[in-house]
Amino acid sequence: MTTRPHSPVTLAGPKVVALGGGHGLAASLAALRRVAGRLTAVVTVADDGGSSGRLRRELGVLPPGDLRMALAALCGDDDWGRTWAQVLQHRFSGGGELHNHAAGNLLIVALWDLLGERGSDYLVEGLDWVARLLGAQGRVLPMASVPMNIEALVGSTRRSANGAREIRTVSGQHSVATVEGDVIAVSLSPPDPPSCPETLAAIEDAEWVVLGPGSWFSSVIPHLLVPELRDAIASTSARRAVTLNLTPEGGETTNFTPEMHLEVLGAYAPELDIDLVIADKGSVPDEPTLRRIAGEMGAELVVADVVAPGGSPRHDPELLGRTFAQTLGRGRIGPWR
């Protein structure tokens, strides 16, 4: 018989905060939960597409999708964890009002609805309840306590007869992530959203803060656009690591090189010191240039095999976990759990 776990297993590793959203953050968490002694995910809350977008528009709640994916990534590898991860990620089909809604999104929003009558801490409390139910190997917190909208200035890839490019504004995370053209700049609305106190406290207390991988302009950079959050990341005594993407993403980072990802990060937070950059060996066409750019930001570059086999561009949790263990995990890596 499968029994509910009493509490997550604690490793003797560092206190780590991982920032991002979507599949990129999920990959990072699946690796870090084998390394970190205490792991906290800080998740983007700007999604406006799919199930999350529908719940956000209809109920006025934080979009739960990226939060759900982070919780699923923290599920253990025993029968209990695998089952609950599948439940969270399950999408209803067959038409009707529930079509394409993720079960985990509905669970999170239901808890928020129930707990919202008790006080102002219902957002974090609801996520903590889900984490306890799952036996999650870490904590999931929102980047801000209100839904956000991402706006991007995008330049056309085609030029007019006089050489000028059309510049337009694109609004919404989904639109920014899939836009055709060159993203010139991104901003948030509201421009100064409130951060959760628990999020700021976790960053202040961390030993490592990890940014990336993920959609650079719509999942990674937004953390640096929230003033309270950017200040916390810049002022923490924690060391800071960046995990680079495996390939450019069609849309927002078409034709981006690994160096361009770092340069964009530096442009949005020039005060941010970086200690470590992790890149996949097969994704770095010009290692000397990447090493130079990383060094200019104060970072050591670690190039390792972290891509999953099979040809799809995704990080392998075990390979990435071993790289984290060798760099920020004091050489220790826990068993799959």
Secondary structure in CASP SS format (residue, H / E / C, confidence):
PFRMAT SS
TARGET T0000
AUTHOR 0000-0000-0000
METHOD secondary structure of the structure
MODEL  1
M C 1.00
T C 1.00
T C 1.00
R C 1.00
P C 1.00
H C 1.00
S C 1.00
P C 1.00
V C 1.00
T C 1.00
L C 1.00
A C 1.00
G C 1.00
P C 1.00
K E 1.00
V E 1.00
V E 1.00
A E 1.00
L E 1.00
G E 1.00
G C 1.00
G H 1.00
H H 1.00
G H 1.00
L H 1.00
A H 1.00
A H 1.00
S H 1.00
L H 1.00
A H 1.00
A H 1.00
L H 1.00
R C 1.00
R C 1.00
V C 1.00
A C 1.00
G C 1.00
R E 1.00
L E 1.00
T E 1.00
A E 1.00
V E 1.00
V E 1.00
T C 1.00
V C 1.00
A C 1.00
D C 1.00
D C 1.00
G C 1.00
G H 1.00
S H 1.00
S H 1.00
G H 1.00
R H 1.00
L H 1.00
R H 1.00
R H 1.00
E H 1.00
L H 1.00
G C 1.00
V C 1.00
L C 1.00
P C 1.00
P C 1.00
G H 1.00
D H 1.00
L H 1.00
R H 1.00
M H 1.00
A H 1.00
L H 1.00
A H 1.00
A H 1.00
L C 1.00
C C 1.00
G C 1.00
D C 1.00
D C 1.00
D H 1.00
W H 1.00
G H 1.00
R H 1.00
T H 1.00
W H 1.00
A H 1.00
Q H 1.00
V H 1.00
L H 1.00
Q H 1.00
H C 1.00
R E 1.00
F C 1.00
S C 1.00
G C 1.00
G C 1.00
G C 1.00
E C 1.00
L C 1.00
H C 1.00
N C 1.00
H C 1.00
A E 1.00
A H 1.00
G H 1.00
N H 1.00
L H 1.00
L H 1.00
I H 1.00
V H 1.00
A H 1.00
L H 1.00
W H 1.00
D H 1.00
L H 1.00
L H 1.00
G C 1.00
E C 1.00
R C 1.00
G C 1.00
S C 1.00
D C 1.00
Y H 1.00
L H 1.00
V H 1.00
E H 1.00
G H 1.00
L H 1.00
D H 1.00
W H 1.00
V H 1.00
A H 1.00
R H 1.00
L H 1.00
L H 1.00
G C 1.00
A C 1.00
Q C 1.00
G C 1.00
R E 1.00
V E 1.00
L E 1.00
P E 1.00
M C 1.00
A C 1.00
S C 1.00
V C 1.00
P C 1.00
M C 1.00
N E 1.00
I E 1.00
E E 1.00
A E 1.00
L E 1.00
V E 1.00
G E 1.00
S E 1.00
T E 1.00
R E 1.00
R E 1.00
S C 1.00
A C 1.00
N C 1.00
G C 1.00
A C 1.00
R E 1.00
E E 1.00
I E 1.00
R E 1.00
T E 1.00
V E 1.00
S E 1.00
G C 1.00
Q H 1.00
H H 1.00
S H 1.00
V H 1.00
A H 1.00
T C 1.00
V C 1.00
E C 1.00
G C 1.00
D E 1.00
V E 1.00
I E 1.00
A E 1.00
V E 1.00
S E 1.00
L E 1.00
S E 1.00
P C 1.00
P C 1.00
D C 1.00
P C 1.00
P C 1.00
S C 1.00
C C 1.00
P H 1.00
E H 1.00
T H 1.00
L H 1.00
A H 1.00
A H 1.00
I H 1.00
E H 1.00
D H 1.00
A C 1.00
E C 1.00
W E 1.00
V E 1.00
V E 1.00
L E 1.00
G C 1.00
P C 1.00
G C 1.00
S C 1.00
W H 1.00
F H 1.00
S H 1.00
S H 1.00
V H 1.00
I H 1.00
P H 1.00
H H 1.00
L H 1.00
L C 1.00
V C 1.00
P H 1.00
E H 1.00
L H 1.00
R H 1.00
D H 1.00
A H 1.00
I H 1.00
A H 1.00
S H 1.00
T C 1.00
S C 1.00
A C 1.00
R E 1.00
R E 1.00
A E 1.00
V E 1.00
T E 1.00
L C 1.00
N C 1.00
L C 1.00
T C 1.00
P C 1.00
E C 1.00
G C 1.00
G C 1.00
E C 1.00
T C 1.00
T C 1.00
N C 1.00
F C 1.00
T C 1.00
P H 1.00
E H 1.00
M H 1.00
H H 1.00
L H 1.00
E H 1.00
V H 1.00
L H 1.00
G H 1.00
A H 1.00
Y H 1.00
A C 1.00
P C 1.00
E C 1.00
L C 1.00
D C 1.00
I C 1.00
D C 1.00
L E 1.00
V E 1.00
I E 1.00
A E 1.00
D E 1.00
K H 1.00
G H 1.00
S H 1.00
V C 1.00
P C 1.00
D C 1.00
E H 1.00
P H 1.00
T H 1.00
L H 1.00
R H 1.00
R H 1.00
I H 1.00
A H 1.00
G H 1.00
E H 1.00
M C 1.00
G C 1.00
A C 1.00
E E 1.00
L E 1.00
V E 1.00
V E 1.00
A E 1.00
D C 1.00
V C 1.00
V E 1.00
A C 1.00
P C 1.00
G C 1.00
G C 1.00
S C 1.00
P C 1.00
R C 1.00
H E 1.00
D C 1.00
P H 1.00
E H 1.00
L H 1.00
L H 1.00
G H 1.00
R H 1.00
T H 1.00
F H 1.00
A H 1.00
Q H 1.00
T H 1.00
L C 1.00
G C 1.00
R C 1.00
G C 1.00
R C 1.00
I C 1.00
G C 1.00
P C 1.00
W C 1.00
R C 1.00
END
